[in-house]
Amino acid sequence: MTVFVTMPAIGTAQAWRDAARGLISANVPPCDVSWGDETTPAGLWDSPPPPCTDKVLTVPKEFVSIARSVVWHSDPARFSLLYQVLWRLRDTPRLLQDRADPELARLRQLQKNVHRCQHKMKAFVRFREIGSPDDPRRSFAAWFEPSHFTVEPTAPWFARRFGDMDWRIITPSVTASFTNGELRYTEGQSKPPLPEDASEQLWTTYFRNIFNPARVKVKAMQSEMPKKYWKNMPEAAAIPDLIASAPARVRAMNDAAPTLPPLRVEKVQQQLAQLPESVWSGNADALRAAISACTRCPLHCHATQAVHGEGPIDAPLMIVGEQPGDTEDLAGRPFVGPAGKLLDQLCAETEVDRSKAYVTNAVKHFKFKPRGKRRIHQQPSTTEVEQCKWWLDAERVAVQPRVILAMGASAALSLTGNGKDIRSRRGKVQQLEDGTPVVLTFHPSYLLRLQDPDARKAATDLLRTDLTRAHRLAQDLAVRTSPDGGGVPDQAVLQ
């Protein structure tokens, strides 16, 4: 014999809990239970449900939360599905942890649908004033057509939000009324004739002004604001016109946009130079343009141009020198003078492909002292190195090298904060705060200034060794940090 259980339209959640508790206490299996609403007639051989019992029924809190939402779904099978899962929970307390269970997956989908319907109700209910304007407690009414029976679980939110006025939310299934601070529910009704009020025109004007024609995505808009709700929303009457006129409005906006006169290019580049370092990551063109417009220290006043770095933006090895020389200042490229030719020779001898390394300087402008027609190189001061460190850090952010070869005192000062004792520190590996290894060595121009052939040969051999070490360390780190090579190498590799 089948037990027939009738679920009321109002108070459904509590009614289901009482019925389910009685059925479980009477040990009635799901296959012997038939669920229906107040319009469903009982069968000829159906029996009434057992009375509710005071017996405590322990279930997981998650199931209680699911049931509170699912009972308001419009699916006729929701009650039987809830009871089926409740029945199984008796023998399988950890059932809710099974994410592959089809019945639980269905319940969670129903719960999600109800939550979505509640969200739409909160967003798209539009009240119209129906009482007298002279009434101190104003009265409003709204017509809404929810996809599920979500009026009763959602009405308390409206009571909290609009507690200073009387209102009714009328739907085909249930009507929620809030009068003098009391919330009650009655049967639903058909759509009543609700008058327009003065606020609707103001609301439509506001909607027109916040509508962005450049970001129109009709499908996405209809997903968030389904067309079934448009007929009850005053601002929706403006949507077709706003969509149709969007292309023309975008063209008008573009035509009215200010253009950049040629005389302002230099000013814009100077503004770029003041942007934070985070913008340089992977943006070589913006970085070079900003360096070219640098005025951070007085060196720019006399140099021909700023000399930015050169090489792949993802180079594993970064080579940092001191500052541009006379040849570099005129050419606008790093390491193309005598020191650069020596560096090229050492790269060829150590099988280092300079074109695959990022070559730059700690200071971007040439510092010199005029002597007749000649410009004599001058050592950059600590202040000038610190001012230009901003750009070297920006290049490091953009390139993210695995290893840096610091050649000379200025490079060591900019990278490590200490430009002294290069002889004793040469060949050693230091780590920056972000973990990047730095190999310290001589600058090629130092070798060219040495008069003793033996001393020059010894220093050249050391620079060649350091260049080789930096190159091999960069290759080793590239392998170790590749997808097939594992994670970041340990400290032993860096020593």
Solvent accessible surface area in square Angstrom, and as a share of the most:
residue,aa,sasa,rsa
1,M,171,0.76
2,T,47,0.27
3,V,16,0.09
4,F,18,0.08
5,V,3,0.02
6,T,64,0.37
7,M,5,0.02
8,P,41,0.26
9,A,52,0.40
10,I,62,0.32
11,G,28,0.27
12,T,6,0.03
13,A,26,0.20
14,Q,99,0.44
15,A,25,0.19
16,W,7,0.02
17,R,90,0.33
18,D,44,0.23
19,A,14,0.11
20,A,2,0.02
21,R,55,0.20
22,G,1,0.01
23,L,0,0.00
24,I,13,0.07
25,S,45,0.29
26,A,51,0.40
27,N,93,0.47
28,V,20,0.12
29,P,41,0.26
30,P,26,0.16
31,C,113,0.68
32,D,51,0.26
33,V,15,0.09
34,S,39,0.25
35,W,30,0.11
36,G,10,0.09
37,D,67,0.35
38,E,113,0.51
39,T,120,0.70
40,T,57,0.33
41,P,112,0.71
42,A,62,0.48
43,G,38,0.37
44,L,156,0.78
45,W,192,0.67
46,D,43,0.22
47,S,24,0.16
48,P,112,0.70
49,P,54,0.34
50,P,34,0.21
51,P,116,0.73
52,C,68,0.41
53,T,38,0.22
54,D,145,0.75
55,K,133,0.56
56,V,128,0.74
57,L,62,0.31
58,T,124,0.72
59,V,38,0.22
60,P,48,0.30
61,K,182,0.77
62,E,70,0.32
63,F,5,0.02
64,V,33,0.19
65,S,53,0.34
66,I,3,0.01
67,A,6,0.05
68,R,143,0.52
69,S,14,0.09
70,V,0,0.00
71,V,2,0.01
72,W,15,0.05
73,H,13,0.06
74,S,45,0.29
75,D,30,0.16
76,P,115,0.72
77,A,53,0.41
78,R,24,0.09
79,F,7,0.03
80,S,48,0.31
81,L,29,0.15
82,L,0,0.00
83,Y,1,0.00
84,Q,55,0.24
85,V,0,0.00
86,L,7,0.03
87,W,47,0.17
88,R,69,0.25
89,L,12,0.06
90,R,98,0.36
91,D,119,0.62
92,T,62,0.36
93,P,93,0.58
94,R,173,0.63
95,L,9,0.05
96,L,9,0.04
97,Q,124,0.55
98,D,63,0.33
99,R,167,0.61
100,A,89,0.69
101,D,10,0.05
102,P,105,0.66
103,E,46,0.21
104,L,0,0.00
105,A,52,0.40
106,R,103,0.37
107,L,0,0.00
108,R,47,0.17
109,Q,79,0.35
110,L,1,0.00
111,Q,29,0.13
112,K,135,0.57
113,N,43,0.22
114,V,1,0.00
115,H,87,0.39
116,R,112,0.41
117,C,6,0.03
118,Q,33,0.15
119,H,105,0.47
120,K,6,0.02
121,M,0,0.00
122,K,78,0.33
123,A,39,0.30
124,F,18,0.07
125,V,13,0.08
126,R,47,0.17
127,F,37,0.16
128,R,37,0.14
129,E,32,0.15
130,I,68,0.34
131,G,29,0.28
132,S,59,0.38
133,P,114,0.72
134,D,134,0.69
135,D,61,0.32
136,P,136,0.86
137,R,63,0.23
138,R,117,0.43
139,S,29,0.18
140,F,27,0.11
141,A,0,0.00
142,A,0,0.00
143,W,20,0.07
144,F,3,0.01
145,E,47,0.21
146,P,24,0.15
147,S,54,0.35
148,H,26,0.12
149,F,78,0.33
150,T,0,0.00
151,V,2,0.01
152,E,30,0.14
153,P,45,0.28
154,T,1,0.01
155,A,0,0.00
156,P,50,0.31
157,W,62,0.22
158,F,4,0.02
159,A,18,0.14
160,R,176,0.64
161,R,153,0.56
162,F,59,0.25
163,G,35,0.33
164,D,114,0.59
165,M,25,0.11
166,D,23,0.12
167,W,3,0.01
168,R,88,0.32
169,I,0,0.00
170,I,0,0.00
171,T,0,0.00
172,P,80,0.50
173,S,35,0.22
174,V,8,0.04
175,T,4,0.02
176,A,0,0.00
177,S,6,0.04
178,F,13,0.06
179,T,60,0.35
180,N,119,0.61
181,G,49,0.47
182,E,113,0.51
183,L,47,0.24
184,R,128,0.47
185,Y,53,0.20
186,T,52,0.30
187,E,146,0.65
188,G,22,0.21
189,Q,78,0.35
190,S,93,0.60
191,K,112,0.47
192,P,24,0.15
193,P,134,0.85
194,L,35,0.17
195,P,73,0.46
196,E,141,0.63
197,D,33,0.17
198,A,97,0.75
199,S,64,0.41
200,E,21,0.09
201,Q,145,0.65
202,L,132,0.66
203,W,104,0.36
204,T,27,0.16
205,T,67,0.39
206,Y,113,0.43
207,F,26,0.11
208,R,96,0.35
209,N,114,0.59
210,I,99,0.50
211,F,25,0.11
212,N,69,0.36
213,P,11,0.07
214,A,61,0.47
215,R,187,0.68
216,V,46,0.27
217,K,146,0.62
218,V,55,0.32
219,K,179,0.76
220,A,54,0.42
221,M,37,0.17
222,Q,62,0.28
223,S,58,0.38
224,E,100,0.45
225,M,29,0.13
226,P,33,0.21
227,K,119,0.50
228,K,90,0.38
229,Y,9,0.03
230,W,33,0.12
231,K,138,0.58
232,N,12,0.06
233,M,6,0.03
234,P,25,0.16
235,E,3,0.01
236,A,5,0.04
237,A,90,0.69
238,A,4,0.03
239,I,0,0.00
240,P,79,0.50
241,D,76,0.39
242,L,5,0.02
243,I,44,0.22
244,A,82,0.63
245,S,35,0.23
246,A,5,0.04
247,P,74,0.47
248,A,52,0.40
249,R,81,0.30
250,V,40,0.23
251,R,145,0.53
252,A,60,0.46
253,M,99,0.44
254,N,102,0.52
255,D,124,0.64
256,A,85,0.66
257,A,53,0.41
258,P,131,0.82
259,T,122,0.71
260,L,96,0.48
261,P,57,0.36
262,P,114,0.72
263,L,171,0.85
264,R,104,0.38
265,V,70,0.40
266,E,115,0.52
267,K,110,0.47
268,V,43,0.25
269,Q,53,0.23
270,Q,66,0.29
271,Q,88,0.39
272,L,50,0.25
273,A,7,0.05
274,Q,146,0.65
275,L,68,0.34
276,P,82,0.52
277,E,58,0.26
278,S,85,0.55
279,V,59,0.34
280,W,0,0.00
281,S,62,0.40
282,G,56,0.54
283,N,66,0.34
284,A,19,0.15
285,D,108,0.56
286,A,21,0.17
287,L,3,0.01
288,R,72,0.26
289,A,30,0.24
290,A,0,0.00
291,I,0,0.00
292,S,62,0.40
293,A,12,0.09
294,C,8,0.05
295,T,71,0.41
296,R,91,0.33
297,C,15,0.09
298,P,97,0.61
299,L,17,0.08
300,H,62,0.28
301,C,85,0.51
302,H,141,0.63
303,A,14,0.11
304,T,79,0.46
305,Q,70,0.31
306,A,9,0.07
307,V,1,0.00
308,H,48,0.21
309,G,0,0.00
310,E,55,0.25
311,G,24,0.23
312,P,46,0.29
313,I,54,0.28
314,D,110,0.57
315,A,2,0.01
316,P,55,0.34
317,L,6,0.03
318,M,0,0.00
319,I,0,0.00
320,V,0,0.00
321,G,0,0.00
322,E,21,0.10
323,Q,13,0.06
324,P,0,0.00
325,G,19,0.18
326,D,58,0.30
327,T,59,0.34
328,E,13,0.06
329,D,0,0.00
330,L,111,0.55
331,A,57,0.45
332,G,15,0.14
333,R,119,0.44
334,P,2,0.01
335,F,8,0.03
336,V,37,0.21
337,G,3,0.03
338,P,93,0.58
339,A,16,0.12
340,G,0,0.00
341,K,139,0.59
342,L,25,0.13
343,L,1,0.00
344,D,63,0.33
345,Q,98,0.44
346,L,0,0.00
347,C,3,0.02
348,A,79,0.61
349,E,85,0.38
350,T,18,0.11
351,E,153,0.69
352,V,9,0.05
353,D,67,0.35
354,R,44,0.16
355,S,81,0.52
356,K,134,0.57
357,A,3,0.02
358,Y,4,0.01
359,V,2,0.01
360,T,0,0.00
361,N,3,0.01
362,A,0,0.00
363,V,1,0.00
364,K,0,0.00
365,H,12,0.05
366,F,3,0.01
367,K,48,0.20
368,F,39,0.16
369,K,113,0.48
370,P,95,0.60
371,R,147,0.54
372,G,81,0.78
373,K,208,0.88
374,R,160,0.58
375,R,60,0.22
376,I,38,0.19
377,H,78,0.35
378,Q,61,0.27
379,Q,102,0.45
380,P,9,0.05
381,S,49,0.32
382,T,73,0.43
383,T,86,0.50
384,E,24,0.11
385,V,2,0.01
386,E,104,0.47
387,Q,67,0.30
388,C,6,0.03
389,K,70,0.30
390,W,52,0.18
391,W,0,0.00
392,L,0,0.00
393,D,23,0.12
394,A,0,0.00
395,E,0,0.00
396,R,41,0.15
397,V,48,0.27
398,A,8,0.06
399,V,6,0.03
400,Q,124,0.55
401,P,12,0.07
402,R,90,0.33
403,V,0,0.00
404,I,0,0.00
405,L,0,0.00
406,A,0,0.00
407,M,0,0.00
408,G,9,0.08
409,A,37,0.29
410,S,3,0.02
411,A,0,0.00
412,A,0,0.00
413,L,37,0.19
414,S,2,0.01
415,L,15,0.07
416,T,36,0.21
417,G,56,0.54
418,N,64,0.33
419,G,17,0.16
420,K,149,0.63
421,D,99,0.51
422,I,25,0.13
423,R,171,0.62
424,S,75,0.48
425,R,31,0.11
426,R,49,0.18
427,G,11,0.10
428,K,122,0.52
429,V,24,0.14
430,Q,64,0.29
431,Q,71,0.31
432,L,21,0.10
433,E,187,0.84
434,D,98,0.51
435,G,33,0.32
436,T,18,0.11
437,P,6,0.04
438,V,0,0.00
439,V,0,0.00
440,L,1,0.00
441,T,1,0.00
442,F,14,0.06
443,H,23,0.10
444,P,0,0.00
445,S,33,0.21
446,Y,47,0.18
447,L,1,0.00
448,L,69,0.34
449,R,148,0.54
450,L,33,0.16
451,Q,160,0.71
452,D,76,0.40
453,P,104,0.66
454,D,108,0.56
455,A,42,0.33
456,R,96,0.35
457,K,130,0.55
458,A,55,0.43
459,A,8,0.06
460,T,19,0.11
461,D,50,0.26
462,L,68,0.34
463,L,1,0.01
464,R,67,0.24
465,T,80,0.47
466,D,2,0.01
467,L,0,0.00
468,T,26,0.15
469,R,88,0.32
470,A,0,0.00
471,H,36,0.16
472,R,163,0.59
473,L,15,0.07
474,A,2,0.02
475,Q,96,0.43
476,D,48,0.25
477,L,9,0.04
478,A,33,0.26
479,V,99,0.57
480,R,95,0.35
481,T,44,0.26
482,S,35,0.23
483,P,140,0.88
484,D,147,0.76
485,G,35,0.33
486,G,50,0.48
487,G,57,0.54
488,V,134,0.77
489,P,21,0.13
490,D,89,0.46
491,Q,107,0.48
492,A,82,0.63
493,V,34,0.20
494,L,10,0.05
495,Q,140,0.62
